[in-house]
Amino acid sequence: MDELVDSISRVVVCPGCEREVPNGSIYCPYCCGADGRDGAIKRGGFIGGICGLMVGGVLAAIWSSLVGPERATWGVTFGVAVACMTTGMLWGMLRKRGQQ
């Protein structure tokens, strides 16, 4: 009976592929790619990029309203949004990479 309790507490079932994975795993090695880490890093980059794009859009809107519509150029506004998106993407990828 003790062996059954030990085996149950050591594994959990992945909701995506319904295979058993070690308890406490951050990602499923079967769903997320060859070593399981690639998929988690890509998801972290995607989510970070989307959050960064939203923050960049808000910052660009605030900046363009502060300087006025005559002085706000598309280049600077677009640059702020892209810079925030890139920063968010890198932050998300590095964050997920550190959670192995």
trRosetta pair geometry for C-beta under 8 A, 3 or more apart (Angstrom, degrees):
i j d omega theta_ij theta_ji phi_ij phi_ji
1 4 5.7 -53 -157 31 37 113
1 5 6.7 34 150 -16 67 104
2 5 5.7 -54 -150 37 37 111
2 6 6.3 39 152 -20 68 106
3 6 5.7 -54 -148 37 33 113
3 7 6.3 29 156 -17 66 107
4 7 6.0 -56 -145 38 29 107
4 8 6.4 28 156 -19 63 108
5 8 5.9 -56 -147 36 30 111
5 9 6.4 19 160 -12 65 111
6 9 6.2 -64 -146 41 27 103
6 10 6.3 23 159 -21 64 114
7 10 5.9 -59 -144 35 29 111
7 11 6.9 -12 171 15 63 109
8 11 7.2 -88 -151 50 23 81
9 23 6.4 -42 160 -22 51 164
10 22 6.6 -48 165 -141 75 71
10 23 5.6 -142 -172 6 23 113
11 20 4.3 13 174 -175 135 109
11 21 6.6 145 -154 71 81 27
11 22 6.2 -64 -104 -108 64 31
11 23 5.9 -118 -83 -38 9 83
12 20 7.2 148 73 -149 25 64
12 21 6.1 -30 65 64 76 80
12 22 7.8 15 20 120 81 19
12 23 5.1 104 -23 -100 98 70
12 25 7.6 -149 44 30 111 99
13 18 5.9 0 180 -150 108 54
13 19 7.2 164 -148 82 66 18
13 20 6.0 -43 -94 -93 61 57
13 21 7.7 119 -128 18 15 79
14 17 5.1 15 93 47 129 79
14 18 6.3 -106 72 -50 76 14
14 19 5.4 6 26 52 117 68
14 20 7.7 -158 -6 -90 84 9
14 21 5.3 69 -52 -8 101 121
14 28 4.2 53 -115 -100 141 141
14 30 6.8 -160 22 52 165 113
14 31 6.2 -175 172 -19 147 126
15 18 7.4 20 -145 -73 19 62
16 28 6.2 -150 46 27 120 155
16 31 4.5 54 93 -103 144 150
17 28 6.4 167 25 149 114 154
17 30 5.0 -108 64 106 162 125
17 31 5.1 -160 -20 -67 117 97
19 28 7.1 117 62 -164 103 123
19 30 5.1 53 43 15 148 160
21 25 4.9 -78 145 31 118 152
21 28 5.2 -118 -65 -121 153 76
21 29 6.7 154 -123 15 111 85
21 30 7.5 -132 -76 8 109 102
22 25 5.1 110 70 -45 80 109
25 28 6.8 94 120 -84 137 43
25 29 7.7 -85 -161 -24 147 85
25 36 7.8 -55 -175 171 122 151
26 40 6.3 61 120 -127 108 154
26 96 8.0 165 147 -157 139 77
26 99 5.1 131 -114 134 164 107
26 100 6.9 -113 28 -119 136 29
27 31 7.4 -130 176 69 84 99
27 32 4.6 -3 167 -11 124 161
27 36 4.8 155 103 171 110 97
27 37 6.9 147 55 -91 145 36
27 39 6.3 160 -169 78 140 103
27 40 4.1 -106 -61 -59 148 123
28 31 4.1 52 80 22 122 105
28 32 5.8 139 67 -7 65 98
28 36 6.3 -144 104 -131 29 110
29 32 6.8 -64 -117 48 21 95
29 35 6.7 -54 -138 179 95 29
29 36 3.6 -66 -103 -57 58 126
30 36 7.7 13 -1 -89 32 99
31 36 7.8 58 57 -123 64 80
31 39 6.6 -133 116 95 73 173
32 36 4.6 69 69 -149 115 51
32 37 7.1 122 125 1 126 12
32 38 6.4 161 151 65 86 68
32 39 2.7 -139 -157 46 80 133
32 40 5.5 16 -160 -31 150 76
33 36 6.3 -171 62 -70 76 18
33 37 7.2 -75 69 53 121 46
33 38 3.8 -41 65 57 169 115
33 39 4.6 178 -10 -30 101 94
34 38 6.8 50 35 6 79 132
35 38 6.6 98 52 -12 84 92
36 39 6.8 -59 -164 34 37 105
36 40 6.9 29 150 -12 67 113
37 40 5.8 -63 -153 40 38 110
37 41 6.1 36 154 -20 73 108
37 97 7.4 63 -178 -123 111 64
37 100 6.3 -4 -109 -107 117 113
38 41 5.9 -60 -149 37 29 109
38 42 6.3 26 156 -17 65 108
39 42 5.7 -55 -145 37 31 110
39 43 6.3 30 157 -17 66 106
40 43 5.9 -54 -147 38 30 110
40 44 6.3 33 154 -20 63 107
40 96 4.9 -172 144 176 90 122
40 99 7.5 -120 157 76 138 107
41 44 5.6 -54 -148 37 31 113
41 45 6.4 32 153 -19 64 105
41 93 5.2 46 -172 -148 86 80
41 96 5.1 176 -101 97 47 122
41 97 5.5 43 -105 -70 109 83
42 45 5.7 -54 -148 37 31 111
42 46 6.3 32 154 -20 65 106
42 93 7.9 25 -83 -108 24 95
43 46 5.6 -53 -146 36 32 112
43 47 6.2 26 159 -13 67 107
43 96 7.0 142 72 -107 82 163
44 47 6.1 -57 -143 41 28 105
44 48 6.0 27 158 -16 64 113
44 92 4.0 178 158 158 73 85
44 93 5.3 143 98 -89 108 34
44 95 5.8 -163 -166 70 133 90
44 96 3.1 -141 -40 -19 155 135
44 97 7.6 -137 63 -23 157 66
45 48 5.7 -58 -141 42 27 111
45 49 6.0 31 158 -23 64 108
45 89 4.8 36 -165 -166 80 81
45 90 7.6 30 -122 -72 89 24
45 92 5.1 161 -91 91 26 111
45 93 4.1 26 -73 -65 95 99
45 96 7.7 -90 -28 26 65 133
46 49 5.8 -56 -148 34 26 112
46 50 6.5 24 156 -17 62 105
46 89 7.7 35 -71 -123 19 88
46 92 7.4 -117 43 119 35 153
47 50 5.9 -53 -148 35 32 110
47 51 6.4 28 154 -14 65 107
47 92 5.4 170 73 -142 80 146
48 51 5.8 -56 -146 40 31 108
48 52 6.0 31 156 -19 66 110
48 88 4.2 -180 162 156 75 73
48 89 5.0 147 97 -100 105 24
48 90 7.2 -129 128 44 145 30
48 91 5.1 -178 -154 73 136 82
48 92 2.1 -145 -27 -23 128 123
48 93 6.7 -105 32 -17 147 63
48 95 7.3 148 -73 25 133 122
49 52 5.6 -55 -142 40 29 112
49 53 6.2 33 156 -23 64 105
49 85 5.2 38 -160 -174 75 84
49 86 7.7 22 -117 -85 88 25
49 88 5.4 149 -94 96 24 103
49 89 3.8 31 -73 -78 92 96
49 92 6.8 -90 -18 25 63 141
50 53 5.7 -52 -147 33 29 113
50 54 6.7 29 153 -17 62 103
50 88 7.5 -122 49 127 34 141
51 54 5.8 -54 -153 35 33 110
51 55 6.4 29 152 -14 66 106
51 88 5.0 -169 78 -158 84 139
51 92 7.5 135 33 -61 118 125
52 55 5.7 -55 -145 40 34 109
52 56 6.0 36 155 -20 67 108
52 84 4.5 179 177 144 84 71
52 85 4.4 144 106 -111 110 29
52 86 7.0 -139 137 33 154 28
52 87 5.6 166 -134 69 137 75
52 88 2.1 -150 -42 1 116 132
52 89 6.3 -85 23 -22 146 66
52 91 7.5 140 -65 31 122 117
53 56 5.5 -53 -142 39 30 114
53 57 6.3 35 155 -23 62 104
53 81 6.3 40 -146 -177 65 90
53 84 6.7 148 -86 99 25 100
53 85 4.2 37 -72 -94 77 105
53 88 7.0 -107 -15 45 58 147
54 57 5.7 -51 -149 32 30 113
54 58 6.6 28 154 -16 63 104
55 58 5.8 -55 -151 37 33 110
55 59 6.3 30 152 -16 67 108
55 84 5.0 -147 88 -180 95 137
55 88 6.9 147 31 -63 122 132
56 59 5.7 -54 -142 40 32 110
56 60 6.0 33 158 -19 66 107
56 80 5.5 164 -161 131 89 73
56 81 3.7 122 136 -130 121 46
56 82 7.1 155 -174 1 160 21
56 83 6.7 153 -116 63 126 66
56 84 2.9 -176 -68 50 101 134
56 85 5.7 -61 2 -33 149 76
57 60 5.8 -53 -143 38 28 110
57 61 6.3 29 156 -19 62 107
57 81 5.6 49 -69 -115 58 111
58 61 5.7 -55 -149 36 30 111
58 62 6.4 29 153 -18 65 105
59 62 5.7 -54 -146 37 32 110
59 63 6.2 32 155 -19 66 107
59 80 5.5 -135 104 163 111 127
59 81 7.8 177 63 -78 96 58
59 84 6.4 151 30 -58 135 148
60 63 5.7 -53 -143 38 30 111
60 64 6.2 25 160 -15 65 108
60 77 4.4 91 -164 -156 117 76
60 78 7.7 72 -126 -54 148 22
60 80 4.5 161 -79 80 91 127
60 81 5.2 -26 -31 -51 144 92
61 64 6.0 -56 -142 40 27 105
61 65 6.3 23 158 -16 63 109
62 65 6.0 -62 -149 39 28 107
62 66 6.3 28 154 -21 65 109
63 66 5.8 -58 -149 34 30 111
63 67 6.4 6 164 -1 67 109
63 72 7.1 132 118 -119 82 109
63 76 7.4 -120 129 133 141 114
63 77 7.1 -174 80 -101 118 74
63 80 6.5 165 17 -52 152 170
64 67 6.4 -61 -137 47 30 95
64 68 7.9 -87 175 74 55 15
64 69 6.8 47 169 -97 98 55
64 72 3.6 63 -135 -131 87 154
64 77 5.7 19 -61 -95 123 120
65 68 7.8 38 -169 -78 26 27
67 71 4.5 -104 151 87 107 118
67 72 5.4 138 78 -65 111 80
68 71 5.2 66 67 23 94 98
68 72 6.6 -164 87 -18 41 93
69 72 5.7 -52 -131 32 32 114
72 76 7.2 -122 -160 68 60 116
72 77 6.1 55 175 -54 100 119
73 76 5.1 86 65 12 91 98
73 77 6.8 -164 91 -3 46 92
74 77 5.7 -64 -143 45 32 111
74 78 5.7 28 162 -17 71 112
75 78 6.1 -59 -142 41 22 105
75 79 6.1 24 157 -22 61 112
76 79 5.5 -54 -143 36 29 115
76 80 6.4 33 157 -22 64 102
77 80 6.1 -52 -152 30 28 110
77 81 6.8 22 152 -13 61 107
78 81 5.8 -58 -151 39 34 110
78 82 6.2 28 155 -15 69 109
79 82 5.9 -58 -141 41 29 106
79 83 6.0 30 159 -20 66 109
80 83 5.9 -55 -144 37 26 111
80 84 6.4 23 158 -15 62 108
81 84 6.0 -59 -149 39 28 108
81 85 6.3 28 153 -19 64 108
82 85 5.6 -54 -145 37 32 112
82 86 6.2 32 157 -18 66 106
83 86 5.9 -55 -146 37 29 109
83 87 6.3 29 156 -17 64 108
84 87 5.7 -54 -144 39 31 111
84 88 6.2 31 156 -18 64 108
85 88 5.8 -57 -148 39 28 111
85 89 6.3 31 154 -22 64 107
86 89 5.6 -52 -146 34 31 113
86 90 6.4 27 157 -13 65 106
87 90 6.0 -56 -147 40 29 107
87 91 6.1 30 155 -20 64 110
88 91 5.6 -55 -142 38 30 113
88 92 6.2 30 159 -19 65 107
89 92 5.9 -56 -148 37 27 109
89 93 6.4 23 156 -16 63 108
90 93 5.8 -56 -145 38 31 109
90 94 6.2 25 160 -13 66 109
91 94 6.1 -59 -144 41 27 106
91 95 6.1 29 157 -23 63 111
92 95 5.7 -55 -144 35 28 113
92 96 6.4 20 161 -11 64 107
93 96 6.2 -60 -148 41 28 104
93 97 6.1 30 154 -24 64 110
94 97 5.5 -52 -142 35 32 115
94 98 6.4 31 159 -19 64 106
95 98 6.1 -59 -154 34 28 108
95 99 6.9 21 152 -18 61 109
96 99 5.8 -59 -150 33 37 111
97 100 7.1 -17 176 -36 42 104
